[in-house]
Amino acid sequence: MRKTVFLTLVVIGAAVGLVSATGDDWGVKIVMLTVGAVAGAAIGGAVSGIAASGRKRLSREADLETGLGMQPNDLMDNYWRDKGRPPLVSALEPEHGRHQFDPDKL
């Protein structure tokens, strides 16, 4: 049924393109026939849903790639490194602590 709807709209588009160029030369008729067929194919593909039948719908969580740090599992794995904060929200602690440049430590 989908293919018949698609082909019908392609033929209708080609016919509209041909009719719109009835008083012109054959070159213009062929170009308008092609433009009408392409427009009919676009509309026919949208109406019949041929392209949508091959796609799979994924859940929202599956859209995110793993390893980006925002998955719940990634947040749990990196909890101690990030000290409970989401990744890259605040600056990390200095290597030698906050008082590494105190005058008595130099």
N, C-alpha and C positions, 0 to 999 in steps of 0.2 A: 504494500500500500504506500509506503514511504517513497519508493522509487517512482511509482506512477505519479504521485503528487509532484515530485521533483522534476521529472521529465515533462509533465504537463506545463509547469511554470516556465521551463526553459523554452518550450515550443511557443508558448504564448508571448514570451519576451522577444523571441526571434520574429514572430509574426508582427508584433507592434513595431519593431525596428524596421521591418520590410515595408510595412504600410506607411510609416512616416517618411519614407524616401521614394514614394511611388513615381513622382515626376522627375526624378534625377537619373543620372547615368548608373551603369552597373557597378562601377567602383564604389560609389556612395551607397548603393543598395547593399553591397556585401559588407561594407564597414558598419552600416547601421544594423544589419542583420546580426553581425557579430557582437556589437555593443548590446543589442537587445537580448541576445542569448546569454551573455555574461551577467547582465542585470537579472535576468530570469533565473539563472543558476544561483546567484547570491540570495535572491528572495526565496527560491525553492529550497535551498539548503537550510535557510533559517526556519522556514515554515515546517518542513518535514522533519527537521531535527536529525539529519543523517550524521552530522559531526558530533552531536551530543551523545549519541548512543555508545560511542567508543570510549568516552571519558568515564573515569571512576571518581566518585565523590569521596574525598578523604575527610577525616575528622579534623577539627581545628588544631588539635595537638599534633597530629601527624604532619601538618603543614610545616611546622617548625623543624628545622634540621637539628639533629642531636649534636651535642658538643658546643653549642653556642652559649651555654651557661644560663639559659633562661628556662629550661625544662625543670620541672619539679625534681626529677632525679639528679640533674646537674647541680641544682641548688643544695640538695642534701649532701651530695658528694663533696662539695667545696665549702661546707658550712664553717669548718674550723679555719680554713685558709682566709675566708672572707669575713670572719668574726660575726656571722649572723646578718651581714648586710648583703644586699644584692651586688653582684660583681660590678666592678668599676664605678662605684658610686662615690666613694671617698678615697682619699689618698691612703696608701699603705703606710704602715709604721716604718720609721727609719731603721736601718739595719742594726744600729747600736743603741736604739732607744731614743727617747725625745731629748735627752740631756747630753748628746754626744759632743756638742760644741760648748758646753759649760767651761768657764775658765779653769775650774779645778780639775777637769778631766783632761785638759790638753797637756 
